[in-house]
């Protein structure tokens, strides 16, 4: 193992006496570094001059800290207390702003909405308006918060159970995206891309995962697929991907390897990608909202269907397309991947719409289409309590 070059490294004086929980450089300069520690302190370092400029204390180990600007810092501790500190103040102690019912694991500042955002082990996220922090807005999440990141107007929250939730900070009443990390073990950290197009997830298993908030595109898309082809494909050897709302260019899915084959519905919103492990795929139908292909595995034919319904589209139309396809396969095994754009309280929506109940009935009926075990190698992602989407 080659050790890194240490000629540009130096140790800061008066470092914390216990484990360091978080470090953050100043918002406008790398001269200043804020560090929180399990020794119950938050310290401000002048990196250029290698000196400790300021320090304030908590009553419990500090788990995270952040800059608001050049004048204020915020920090949260194991006891659930949130403190703010004025660097120009006369008193070298933090001001208690509020609390959670359990430890505050994450503290982030969002300048766009002038709010400090905290994530806690009490399964809540709170928004503290810095102009009136006494009355925070509280939002419940499925499990303990382990990590958070701000990505433009999006808030990305990583919780226990390997869940990843994406919120729009302008409308926090529902979850915009709910995913389960494909990494096998506990999520350790989430950080946003500088261009705000996606984020990186790390876990305690020493792997990282690149995720986009919207679509695969450009260099990042190619990087994600390169990582997939070198590791995931070797582990799982999948036959195909069923996708909805891909990034399409000239009627084709963009930024995929040339050895992959792809097909899109007429709307371009539903697609199927087959990998070299899948031999002789045949196109069955390309409808407005639905794409269907036939593949053969171990001398047995399977129908693969991908479908997408826009929130403003006629929902009966997509159900009609699916019914036509499944009726004409003559009892053959099939796999359906569909995005109904249905609202459910399980996913953070305030109310459930008619799509949720209608799609639920359809899915229960569709389960009778396939009764035998399908010998497909699939990468499945399950979300607790989730129903049809």
C-alpha positions in Angstrom: 0.0 0.0 0.0 1.4 3.4 -1.0 1.1 6.1 1.7 -0.1 9.6 0.6 2.4 12.4 0.2 2.5 14.1 3.6 4.6 17.2 2.5 1.4 19.3 2.3 -0.1 18.0 5.6 0.1 19.6 9.0 -1.6 19.0 12.3 -3.8 21.7 13.8 -2.9 22.9 17.3 -5.3 22.6 20.2 -7.3 19.8 18.4 -10.3 18.2 20.1 -9.6 15.7 22.9 -12.0 13.1 21.7 -13.4 11.8 18.4 -14.2 14.5 15.7 -17.8 14.1 14.5 -17.8 16.8 11.8 -15.6 19.4 10.0 -16.7 22.2 7.7 -14.8 24.9 5.9 -16.1 28.5 6.0 -18.7 29.5 3.4 -16.5 32.0 1.6 -12.9 31.0 2.5 -10.9 27.9 3.4 -9.0 29.8 6.0 -11.5 28.9 8.7 -12.5 25.4 9.8 -15.3 24.5 12.1 -15.0 21.2 14.0 -17.4 19.4 16.4 -16.3 16.6 18.7 -17.4 14.0 21.2 -15.5 16.1 23.8 -18.6 18.3 23.9 -16.9 21.2 22.1 -17.2 23.1 18.8 -13.9 24.8 17.7 -13.2 27.4 15.1 -9.7 27.0 13.6 -7.7 29.5 11.6 -6.1 27.0 9.2 -3.7 29.6 7.6 -2.2 30.5 10.9 -2.7 27.2 12.6 -4.5 28.6 15.6 -7.7 27.9 17.5 -9.7 31.1 17.3 -12.8 30.3 19.3 -14.5 27.5 21.2 -17.9 26.9 22.8 -19.3 24.0 24.7 -22.3 21.7 24.8 -23.6 19.7 27.7 -23.3 16.5 25.6 -21.2 15.2 22.7 -21.6 17.2 19.6 -22.6 15.2 16.5 -22.7 17.9 13.8 -22.1 21.6 13.1 -22.3 24.0 10.2 -21.7 27.6 9.3 -24.6 30.0 8.7 -22.3 32.7 7.3 -19.1 34.3 8.5 -20.7 35.4 11.8 -22.7 32.5 13.0 -22.4 28.7 13.6 -25.0 26.1 14.5 -24.5 22.7 16.2 -26.5 19.8 17.5 -25.6 17.3 20.2 -26.3 13.8 21.6 -28.8 15.2 24.1 -31.0 16.7 21.3 -30.0 20.3 21.9 -29.5 22.8 19.0 -27.2 25.7 19.7 -26.1 28.8 17.7 -23.0 30.8 18.3 -22.1 34.4 17.4 -18.4 34.6 16.5 -18.4 38.3 17.4 -20.3 37.9 20.6 -18.8 38.8 24.0 -19.9 35.5 25.6 -17.9 32.5 24.6 -20.9 30.2 24.9 -23.6 29.0 22.5 -27.2 30.1 22.7 -29.8 27.3 23.1 -32.3 27.6 20.3 -34.4 24.4 20.6 -34.3 20.6 20.8 -35.4 17.3 19.5 -36.6 14.3 21.6 -33.4 12.4 20.8 -29.9 13.1 19.5 -29.5 15.6 16.6 -27.4 13.7 14.1 -27.3 16.3 11.2 -27.3 20.1 11.0 -27.4 21.9 7.7 -27.9 25.5 6.7 -29.8 26.4 3.5 -29.3 30.1 2.4 -32.1 29.9 -0.2 -34.8 29.6 2.5 -32.8 31.2 5.4 -33.3 28.1 7.5 -31.2 25.6 9.6 -32.3 22.0 9.0 -31.8 19.4 11.6 -32.2 15.6 11.4 -32.6 13.5 14.5 -32.7 10.0 15.9 -36.3 10.8 17.0 -37.3 10.2 13.4 -38.0 13.9 12.6 -36.5 16.6 10.4 -37.0 20.2 11.6 -36.7 23.5 9.7 -35.6 26.4 11.9 -36.2 29.8 10.3 -33.2 31.9 11.5 -35.4 34.9 11.8 -37.8 33.2 14.2 -36.2 29.9 15.3 -38.5 29.5 18.3 -41.2 27.8 16.2 -39.6 25.2 13.9 -41.6 23.2 11.3 -41.4 19.5 12.0 -41.6 16.6 9.5 -41.7 12.9 10.4 -39.5 10.5 8.5 -39.6 6.6 8.5 -36.6 6.0 10.8 -33.6 7.5 12.5 -31.8 10.2 10.5 -28.2 9.3 9.8 -27.1 11.8 7.2 -28.5 14.8 5.2 -27.4 16.9 2.3 -28.8 20.0 0.6 -28.8 19.8 -3.2 -30.1 23.1 -4.6 -33.8 23.2 -3.6 -33.7 19.5 -2.7 -33.1 18.0 0.8 -31.7 14.5 0.7 -32.2 12.5 3.9 -30.6 9.1 4.7 -32.2 7.1 7.4 -31.8 3.7 9.1 -33.0 0.8 7.0 -30.9 2.2 4.1 -33.8 4.5 3.0 -33.0 7.7 1.0 -35.7 10.4 0.9 -35.7 13.4 -1.3 -37.8 16.5 -0.4 -38.4 19.7 -2.2 -37.6 22.4 0.4 -40.4 24.5 -1.0 -43.0 21.8 -0.3 -41.9 19.6 2.6 -45.3 18.1 3.2 -44.6 15.0 1.0 -41.6 12.9 -0.1 -40.7 13.6 -3.7 -38.5 10.5 -4.0 -38.2 7.5 -1.8 -35.5 5.0 -2.5 -33.7 2.1 -0.8 -29.9 2.2 -1.2 -28.6 -0.6 -3.3 -25.5 -0.7 -1.0 -25.9 -3.7 1.4 -25.1 -2.0 4.7 -25.9 1.1 6.8 -25.8 4.4 5.0 -22.9 6.5 6.4 -22.9 9.8 4.5 -24.7 11.6 1.7 -23.1 14.6 -0.2 -24.5 16.6 -3.1 -22.7 17.1 -6.4 -21.4 20.6 -6.9 -23.5 21.0 -10.0 -26.6 20.0 -8.0 -27.6 17.3 -10.4 -27.2 14.4 -8.0 -25.5 13.0 -5.0 -23.1 10.4 -3.6 -24.0 7.8 -1.0 -21.4 6.0 1.1 -21.9 3.1 3.5 -20.0 1.3 6.2 -19.1 -1.5 3.6 -16.5 0.8 1.9 -18.5 1.3 -1.3 -20.0 4.5 -2.7 -23.0 5.0 -4.9 -23.6 7.7 -7.4 -27.3 8.8 -7.9 -28.9 11.4 -10.0 -31.9 13.4 -8.9 -33.4 13.3 -12.4 -31.9 11.6 -15.4 -28.7 10.0 -16.6 -26.8 12.5 -18.7 -23.3 13.5 -19.7 -20.2 12.5 -17.8 -21.9 11.6 -14.6 -24.2 9.2 -16.4 -21.3 7.5 -18.0 -19.5 7.3 -14.7 -22.5 5.6 -13.0 -22.7 3.1 -15.8 -19.0 2.4 -15.7 -19.2 1.6 -12.0 -22.2 -0.6 -12.7 -20.6 -2.5 -15.5 -17.4 -3.2 -13.4 -19.0 -4.2 -10.1 -22.8 -4.7 -10.1 -22.9 -6.6 -13.4 -20.2 -9.0 -12.2 -22.1 -9.6 -9.0 -25.6 -10.1 -10.4 -25.3 -10.6 -14.2 -28.7 -9.0 -14.9 -30.5 -9.5 -18.2 -32.3 -6.2 -18.5 -33.5 -2.9 -17.0 -37.1 -1.7 -16.9 -37.0 2.1 -16.8 -39.4 5.1 -16.7 -38.6 8.7 -17.7 -35.2 8.0 -19.1 -33.0 10.7 -20.7 -33.7 10.3 -24.4 -32.0 11.9 -27.4 -33.2 11.5 -31.0 -35.7 8.8 -29.8 -33.0 6.7 -28.1 -31.9 6.4 -24.5 -28.8 8.5 -24.1 -25.4 7.6 -22.5 -25.7 3.8 -22.4 -22.9 1.4 -23.7 -23.1 0.5 -27.4 -23.4 -3.2 -26.5 -26.7 -2.5 -24.7 -30.0 -2.5 -26.7 -32.9 -0.2 -25.8 -36.5 0.5 -26.8 -38.9 3.3 -25.9 -42.6 3.8 -25.9 -44.0 6.4 -28.4 -44.1 9.0 -25.6 -40.4 8.2 -24.7 -41.4 7.8 -21.0 -41.3 4.0 -20.7 -38.3 1.9 -21.9 -36.5 -1.4 -21.7 -32.8 -1.9 -21.8 -31.3 -5.4 -22.5 -27.7 -6.3 -21.7 -25.4 -8.7 -23.6 -26.5 -11.5 -21.1 -29.9 -11.4 -22.7 -30.0 -13.2 -26.0 -32.3 -12.4 -29.0 -34.8 -9.9 -27.5 -37.8 -9.4 -29.8 -40.0 -6.2 -29.8 -43.7 -7.0 -29.3 -45.3 -3.6 -29.1 -44.5 0.1 -28.7 -47.7 1.9 -27.6 -48.0 5.5 -26.4 -47.3 4.7 -22.7 -46.1 1.1 -22.9 -43.2 -0.8 -24.3 -43.1 -4.6 -24.5 -40.4 -7.1 -25.6 -40.1 -10.9 -25.5 -36.9 -12.6 -24.3 -35.9 -16.3 -24.0 -34.2 -17.7 -21.0 -33.3 -21.4 -20.7 -35.5 -22.1 -23.8 -38.5 -20.4 -22.1 -40.2 -17.2 -23.4 -41.0 -14.3 -21.1 -42.8 -11.0 -21.9 -41.3 -7.9 -20.4 -43.5 -4.8 -20.1 -42.5 -1.2 -19.1 -45.2 1.4 -18.7 -45.5 5.0 -17.5 -48.5 7.2 -16.8 -48.0 11.0 -16.6 -49.8 12.6 -13.6 -52.0 14.5 -16.1 -52.6 11.7 -18.5 -55.8 9.6 -18.9 -55.2 6.8 -16.3 -57.7 4.5 -18.1 -55.6 4.7 -21.2 -52.6 3.1 -19.7 -54.7 0.4 -18.0 -56.2 -0.3 -21.4 -52.8 -0.7 -22.9 -51.6 -3.0 -20.2 -54.8 -5.1 -20.4 -54.4 -5.5 -24.2 -50.8 -6.7 -23.8 -51.4 -9.1 -21.0 -54.5 -10.6 -22.7 -52.6 -11.4 -25.8 -49.7 -13.3 -24.3 -51.8 -16.5 -23.9 -50.8 -17.3 -20.4 -47.1 -16.8 -20.9 -45.0 -15.6 -18.0 -44.6 -11.9 -17.9 -42.9 -9.2 -15.8 -44.4 -5.7 -15.6 -42.6 -2.6 -14.4 -45.0 0.4 -14.2 -45.0 3.9 -12.7 -48.7 4.8 -12.1 -47.8 8.2 -10.5 -50.3 7.3 -7.7 -50.4 9.2 -4.4 -50.2 7.1 -1.2 -49.7 8.1 2.4 -47.0 5.4 2.7 -44.8 7.6 0.5 -45.4 10.9 2.5 -48.4 12.2 0.5 -51.0 13.9 2.6 -53.9 12.2 0.8 -54.4 9.2 -1.4 -55.8 9.6 -4.8 -58.0 7.5 -7.0 -55.0 6.2 -8.9 -53.7 4.5 -5.8 -56.9 2.4 -5.3 -57.4 1.7 -9.0 -53.8 0.6 -9.5 -54.0 -1.5 -6.4 -56.9 -3.4 -7.8 -55.1 -3.9 -11.1 -52.0 -5.1 -9.5 -53.9 -7.7 -7.4 -55.5 -9.0 -10.6 -52.2 -8.9 -12.4 -50.6 -11.2 -9.8 -52.7 -14.1 -11.3 -50.9 -13.7 -14.7 -47.8 -15.4 -13.4 -47.9 -18.4 -11.1 -44.7 -20.2 -11.8 -41.3 -19.1 -10.4 -39.6 -17.0 -13.1 -35.9 -17.9 -13.4 -34.9 -14.3 -14.0 -32.0 -12.8 -12.2 -33.4 -9.5 -10.9 -32.1 -6.7 -8.8 -35.1 -5.8 -6.7 -35.7 -2.8 -4.4 -38.4 -3.1 -1.8 -39.7 -0.3 0.4 -41.5 -1.1 3.6 -45.3 -0.6 3.4 -45.0 0.5 -0.3 -47.8 -0.4 -2.6 -48.2 -0.1 -6.4 -46.6 3.0 -7.9 
